[in-house]
Amino acid sequence: MGIELLLDMAAGGFGQRPVAGRLSAGVTPERLREMAQRGGAAVRKSGADAIVYVAGNGPEFVTSLFSAAYAGVPLVPLNYRLGSDQLDGLLSRHPDAYLVVDRASVAADARIPERAVSLTDWWALLDGPAPAEAVVPTGDDSAPAVYIYTSGTTSAPKGVVLRHRNLVSYVLGSTEFASAAEHDAALMSVPPYHIAAVANVLTNLYTGRRLVSLERFDADGWIETVRAEAITSAFVVPTMLARVVSAQGDKHLPSLRSLSYGGAPMPAPVITKALQLWPDVDFVNAYGLTETSSTVSLLGPEDHRLALSSADDVVRARLSSVGQPLPGILLEIRDESGQVVGTGEVGRIHLSGAQVSGEYAGTGSVTDERSFFDTRDLGYLDRDGYLFILGRADDTIIRGAENIAPTEIEEVMIAHPSIQDVAVVGLPDEEWGQRIVAVAILDPNEPAIVPADLRTFVASRLRSSKTPDEIEFWNELPRTETGKLVRRVVTARLLDRSGADSA
């Protein structure tokens, strides 16, 4: 069963109900299927082996996802905010792809191949005449449906392979068909190259909920969209929720009934304030990874309310948990030797289930002999099986739901002539989940530079989300005899300093 069968079910179950787009221009599943068949026919005719999509969210993304399914090729949504060199590097991995690009969104100096189809022309093709012959999908559930690039622990992006069976398993295991009311609407504020975007498209279509996309997030725009579009549910990352809570003021959101969040650690003060601000809204904390086709564990609405009001310390603490695994997910917490640990013991989180891919393009599966995937997240289970995440076992910084490799920033900073050595780490932050802090060693033989100018230097080479929030200058960095940076010592010293500053 491929994801196109989810679209077939939606078209048969509520064909005239809008399932994508704004109230003024919603796309029905019947029309969505027709457009996807046109797109699939065009891609098949071209001989392309993928659809590479470099644009923002909206009905164009939704139709591209299903066009790829009908063509029997994967969709590869790329980060349109990347610098030209980074984007060019990813595009070079897909020389035979059908390329859809919104040129207004990419860097001005991006080297976009001439064969690229503009977003406007792609939409015109999708909305054009029907293909001469019906496009019959392969129905191969083992075929790749989506490649999503994630930076992981190094600066080189890795392409996560999600097959049709992974995505369909996630949808069937986490949602109920046609469970949404006729006028329900969901707001998605994450970009299309994020697994949450793919998951939102599929689950909302399957339930019959109209999906509205917010191209660029800002708190006031999010609030106004919820009000104007009568949004009943939404997904946000913790940074977004913090800003919405701060900006909400006296603007009521009468239509909002549920709010899901995930992608990064949620600061306790933020979720506490949100629960108090909207006591009638059902909050859900969703934990998952790209490699697991999105959500594998949920902290549900009643869990939130109980944790907020309970006198039991264990129950209260669950407001900082990610809840319990979904029914189809097997979870093990293992120590360094690979042995499963007991309740309350910290170890690496390993996951297995039909929705779990654990596969990378060019590498293959990295699951073990029992089909368990090592998330590289540290965590533990409480007495009732609630999962707590303690951070990454590696050094990846998670800032605003984005995985950032410290080495990528370090490579840019060390290129400045005034910098002799550098280390980049992530420290806890209430708004972003983590903030980026750099420690640099000045070269005594070069002119000195101040932190503000060094930040400008980095920002000119990397996008703003990867620019250090703080930069300190030290006399030396802790390294082993072989020259390896002891990053944990850097983090500890910075945390000790932060504690002393706040005392």
N, C-alpha and C positions, 0 to 999 in steps of 0.2 A: 504494500500500500504506500503510494507516494503522496506528497503533500497536496498534489492536485486533486486527489479524491476528497480532501477536506473542503476544497472549493466546490466540488461537485455536490457534496452534501449540503453546503450552505445555499447553493443555487436552487437545489430541490426543496430545501426546507423553508427558506424565507427569501425567495428570489427577488422580490421587489422592495425589500427593506434595505436602505442604505447601510453599507458596512465599512465605508472608507470615505473620508473627506468631510468638509464642513456642511452645515445644514443647507447652505445655499447650493451646494454642488456635490452631493453625496453620490458615491458609486455603488450600485447594487451588485450582489454576487453574480447575477446573470450577466450583467455588463462586464464585470471584472473577468469572468470566464471567457467571454468573447474577446476581450482585449488581450488576455493572456495567450489565447490561441493564435491571434494575429502576430503577437510578439514571438511566440514559439516558432511559428512558420517562417518568419523572417530570419531568425537565428539559425534554424535548420538549413535554410536555403544558402546562407552565407558560409556554412561549413565550420562555424566557430565552435570552439570546445568549451566556452564559458561565456557568461555575460558579466563583464566587469562594470560595476555601477559606481560612478564617482559624482555623487550629487547628494542633496539633502533628502529629508523625509517627505512623505506625502503619498498620494495615490500612485505616483510614478514608481516609487519604491515597491509598493505592494504589487503592482502589476508586473514589475521586473522579476520579483521573486517567483511568481507563478508562470511567467513567460519562460523562465529558465527551466522550470519543472516540465512544461509542455515540450520544450525543445530537447529535453533529456540531457541538459548540461547544468553545472552548478552556477549559482549566483555568487559573485565575488564583490561585496560592497567594500570600497576602499575609503579611507579617511581623506576627505577632500580638503581638510585643513592642513595637511602635511606640507612641508617645504618641498620645493621643486625636486631636489635631489632624492629625497625619501620617496616621493610619489613616483618619480621616474624609475627608481629601483624596484618598486612593487609592480608597476606596469610592465616592466621588462620580463617579469616572471610569467606573463600571460600574453605572449606575442600573437596567439591565434584567437584571442577572445573577441567577442562582439562588444565594443566599447561604447558605453553611454556616459557622457560627461556634461555636467553643467559648468561651462567655462567661466561663468560669472562667480562661481564659488571657489575655484581653485586658485593657487598662487599665480600672479600675473606672468611670472617667468617659467611656469610649468611647461614642460615639453610634451604636449598632448599630441599623439599620433594623428595624422591627417584622416585616417579611417574612422576616427571617433564620430559618433552620432550625437548631435546636441540633444539636450533634454526636451526642447521644444519639438524637434523633428521626431524624436522617439515617441512622444505623446501623440503626435499627429499620425504616426504609423499605427499605433495601438488603437486609435479611434477611427481608422480608415475602413476600407472594404474588407469583408471576410476573406480568408485565404481560399484559393480555388479548391483545395482538398482539405478535408477535416484533419486536424492535427491530433493524432492519437499518442498519448504519452506511453512511455515504455512500461510503466508499472513496476519497474525494478526498484524495490525498496532498499537494495544494497548500494544503489548508485549515490554518489555525492550530490547533496542538495545545495549546500552552502559551504564556502570557504570564508572563514573570518580570521583576519590577521590580528594577532596579539603579540605584544612585545615580550611577554614573559620575563625571564630573569636576565636577558641579555639585550643589547641594542638591536640585534637582528630580529625583525619580526618573524613570527612563525605562523604558518597558515593552518588553522584548526579545521579539520575535515568533519563536517556533520552530514551524515547520510540521511536519506529519507526516513529510514526506520528509526533513527535516533529522534528526529523531530516529531514524527507521528506518535511515537511512544510517549514523548513528553506531553503532547497535547491530550492524548487519550487518558493519560494517567493523572492529569492535573485539572481538567475541566470537564464540564458536562455539556453535551450538544444541545444547542437551542435553549440554554438556560437563562439568557438575558431577556429582559423585557423589551418590548418593541422600540421604546424611545431611549434605551440605555446608550450611553456614549462614553468612550474611554479616551483619555488624553495621554499621548506619548511624547515625552520630551527628551528622549535619548536619540543619538544619531543612528543612521542605518547600519554603520559598521560595528555596532555593539550588539551582542547576542540578545539583549533585552528587546531590541527593536524587532528582530526576527520572531522572537517568542510572542511579543505583543500582537504582531500581525496575525499569526496563526491561531492563538487562543481566542482573540476577540472575534475573528471571523467565525470560528467554530461555535462560539456561544451565541453569535448573532448580534454582537455589540458594535455600534458604529465607532470606528477608530479615527480620531482627530490627531494630527501631528503638529507639534509646535517646533518650527524650524530652528529658531534660536531662543534659548531660554533666557528670560528675565522674570523676576518675581511678579512685577505688575502685569506683564503680558500674560503670564500663566494664570493669574487671578482673573483677569478680564476674559480670557478664553474660556475658563471654567464657567463663568457667568453667562457669556454670550452663547456658548454652544450647549448649555445645560448638561455639562459633564457630570456623569454619575460615578466614574471611577478614574483613577490616574495612577501612573507609576512615576516615581521620582528617585533620584539618588540623594543621599543625606545632605549634600551641599545645597541642593535645590530646596529641600524641605526647610532647612535652616533659613533660607532667604525668604521663602514664602511666609513662614511663621512670623518673621520680622516685619514683613511688608503688609501683612493681612489687615491690620488695623480694624476699622469698623466695617470693612467690606464683607458682607455675608456671602456664603456659598451654599445656597439652599438646596441645590441639586446634588451636591457631592455626598456620596454614601460610602465609598470605600477608597482607601489610599494605600498603595503598596510601595515599599521602598526596598532598596538593596544596592549592591555594587560596591559598597565600602562600609566600614564600621560606622554605626549611627551613634553620635554622642548622646549620652543619657539626658542631658538638659534639653536637647532639641526635641526628642521624642516625647519627653514628659510634658513640655510646653504645648506640643501639638495635640496630645491627648486631652489636655485641659482646655485648649482652645476649641476643639471640635469633639466634644464628648459623644456625639451621635454618629461619628464617622468610624467605620470599621478599618482598623489599621492592620496591615500584613507586612511582616518582614520576610523577604525572600532571599535565600542564599543559594547561589549557584555559580557556575563557571561556564565559560565558552565551551570547554571540553565536555561539559555535561548537558549541553542543550538547554542551558538556563537553570531554572530552579530545581533544587534537590531537597530543600528543607524549608519549612514555613513556621513562623510564629504567627498564629492566627489572631483574630480580633478579640476573642474572649481571653486568650493568653495575655494580651496587652492590658485589658481591663483588670484582670485578676492581679497581674504583677504591679499595676499602679496602686491598687487599693489594699493588697495583702499585708498582714502583719508578720507573715512568715518570711524570714530573710531569704530562704532558698527560692520561694516563689517570686519575691520582689526582684531578685537578681535576674530573673528570666527576661526582664525588659531589655537586657543587654545580650540575650541569646538570639539564635536564629531558629529557634523552635525545634520541631521534630522532623525526621526525614519523611519524604513522600512515600506512599505505600509501595511503589515499585523500586525503591532505592534500598540497597544494602550498604551499610556504613560500618567501617571499622576504624578505630583509633589505634595506631601501632607505634611502638617505641622504635628506637634506632636499630634494633636487631630484627624488626619486622614482626614482633610478637604483639598480639592484641592486648591492650592495657585495660584496667578496670575502671569502674565509675570514679569520676573525679580526677583521673590521671591524665596528664597532658601527653599528647603524641601527634603524629602526622595523620591527617584525615584521608582515608582511602574510601572510594566509592565504586559501586558496581550497579548495573541495571541496564535495561534495554536502551534508555535514553543517553547513556554514558558513551561517548565516543573515545576520548583519550587517544586520538589519532591526529598526526600532523602530516601535511603535504611534504613529500620527499623523504619522510622519516618512517612513516607507518605507525602502527599502534605502539603505545608505550605502556599499555596495561600489563599486569603480571599474569602468571599462569592461571590464576583464578578469575581473570577479567576485571580485577580491581585497578582503579586509576588513582595514583598518588597525586593529591591536589597540591601538595607542598604547603598546605595551610596547617598551622598548629591549632589544636583545640582539645576539648574534653566534653564528656557527657555528664549531666547531673543525675541524681537518683531516679528521675522519671524519664530519662532519655532525651532531655533538651540539650541541644548542641551549642557550645560556646566557642567562638573563633578568637584566637589569641594573636593572630597575625601570620605573616608568611614565614615559612621556614627559610626562605632565601632572602635576598635583600631588596626585592621589588618594593617600590614605593607606590601606595595606592592613594592617589590624590583625586578627590571628586569622582570616584568610581573608575578612574583611568589608571592602568598599570604603567608605571614609569620606571625604566631601567636607570639606576644611578650612573652606570658606566657611560651611557649616552651623553649625559650632562657633563661628566668628568672629562670626556674626550674633547668636548667643545671648550671647556674652561682651561684645560691644560694647553690648548693651542694659543692662548694669549701669551705674549712674550714676557709679561710680568709675573706669570704664575709658574712656580716650580713644581708644586705638587698639590693635589686636591682630593678630597673625599666628599661624597654626597650621601646623605642619609635622610630618612623620613622620621619626623617626630609627630606625636599625637597633636591633633588640631580639631577644635570643636566644629568648625565650619567645613573643612575640607576632608576630615578623616585623618589625613596626614598632611603636613607641610614639608616642603623641601628645604633642607638646610645644608649649605656647603661650607666646608672648612678648607681654606686655601693657604698655601705657603708661598710667600713672595720670593721672587728671585732677587737676591741682593745686588745683582749686577745690572738690573733693569730698573727703569723708572717705576715708582710705586703707583698703585691704582687704588681707588676707593671702592667700597662695595657697590655703590650706586652705578658707577661706570662699568664695573664688571658684570652687573646684572644686565645692563644695556647691551653689553657685548654678547652675552648668552642669548638674550631675547632676539637679537638680530639674526641668529643662526638656528634657534629652536623656537617653537611656538610658545606663547606666554605660559601655558599650563606646565611647561617643563623648565621654566626659569626659576632659579632658587628664590624662595621667599625671604631667606636670610643668608647672609654670607659673613663668616668670621675669618679672621686671620690668626693663625697659630704659628709657633716657631717650628714645630715638627709634628708629623703624624705617626701614630703607632704602627709599626711594621715589623714583621718577623725577620729573622736573619736572611731569609731567602727573598725578602722584599715584598711579601704579601701583606696587604693592608688588613689590619685587624679592625674591621668596621664596627663590631660590637663595642669596642672600647671608645670609639668616636661617639657613638650614640649615647653610651653611658655618661661620658663627660658632659655632653650637651644637656642631657636630662638632669644631671646633678646641678649644672649651672642654672637651668630653668627653675628647679626647685628652690635654689638659693635666692634667685631673683624675686620669686613670688612670696618668699617667707617674710 
